[in-house]
Amino acid sequence: MNYKITGTGSCIPDITKKNTEFLNNSFYDDDGNQIESSNPDIIEKFQSITGINERKYVSGKIKSSDLAAVAAKKAIEDSKIDQESLDYIIVAHNFGDISCDSTQIDTLPSLASKVKTILKIRNPKCVAYDIICGCPGWVEGVIQAKSFIKSGMANKCLIIGSDTLSRVYDSNDRDSMIYADGSGAIILESDKSDNCGILSHNSATYTFEGENEFIYYGSSYHPEINKNSNQKYIKMQGRKVYEFALTNVPAAMKDCFDESNCKIENLKKIFIHQANKKMDEAIVKRFYRLYKTSPPVDVLPMNIEEYGNSSVATIPTLFDLVKKSDYQGHKLNKGDLIMFASVGAGMNINAITYQI
């Protein structure tokens, strides 16, 4: 039995926020001291490291579950399945639904249940649940869906990654410029027609040395807000995340790829979590170095420059873009060997080797 992606979909918000729109922000460090560098210098350095020129935000009353439902509908239509035949709906996210007029996180009921409601799926045996695994959540959802299919518990699964990080960032934190909104989805099905599909996968969680504190939910860096408000925001120890990723992700990717018994020269594309352009490029270089070779120039599709970091949504939205529009010259052909890989809060790492 094989485990194949038969449909993809994505939902990219309409609002574009460019780097220049952060020029009037007041940026503080994690000790509550205002950063001395000018905002143009801060933004220029940020752009040179992350590669981000702009990002997408949701508008009005749109929530993460709304984005997820749009992406899901597109994936269902692309796969040409009857949505009533779905066995599982798995939604990966980090902060649930957050409305435009409230910072309170809403995960009751689950986003997956909300998506099922929006899609008007009647079948009670279509089980809907959420998964919180940091940025690698969507990849982990695909791995879980594959396990359900392998065990005989399912034939068709809908896996969605959706986040609206624009509603949980601290505008006084330089890292606020990283975060974005979006949603991506796939249909994973059992298939016996050929030998394509998921070939191998690998997951790991690092916590023993305090890695779980590298990305967290914390107070504003602005001292007055910190003192007078209990509001929390997404926070990141950027340097530690960078060092952790470069140390651990390439080896995890190699473990996954080796299990597929494929040759590195046959790997066509790596869809890696769009966290930071320099970090992603460095991870891929170190991964290939483990095989004593260099990455092909066209192996790494990226959309972080245009879409920012939408956490669990980055990989499925990028995959959908490349699959359907040959995004930035990248395209996929039948039989292509690809890899999905991610790292994020937890700290979690995972990877999948997949043949189109």
PyMOL commands that set and color helices and strands:
alter all, ss='L'
color gray80, all
select helices_A, chain A and resi 19-22+39-50+64-79+83-85+111-119+137-151+165-167+174-177+211-213+223-228+238-259+264-266+277-289+304-307+311-325+327-329
alter helices_A, ss='H'
color red, helices_A
select strands_A, chain A and resi 2-11+15-18+54-57+88-92+127-131+156-164+181-191+197-205+215-218+233-236+267-272+337-344+348-355
alter strands_A, ss='S'
color yellow, strands_A
deselect
rebuild
show_as cartoon
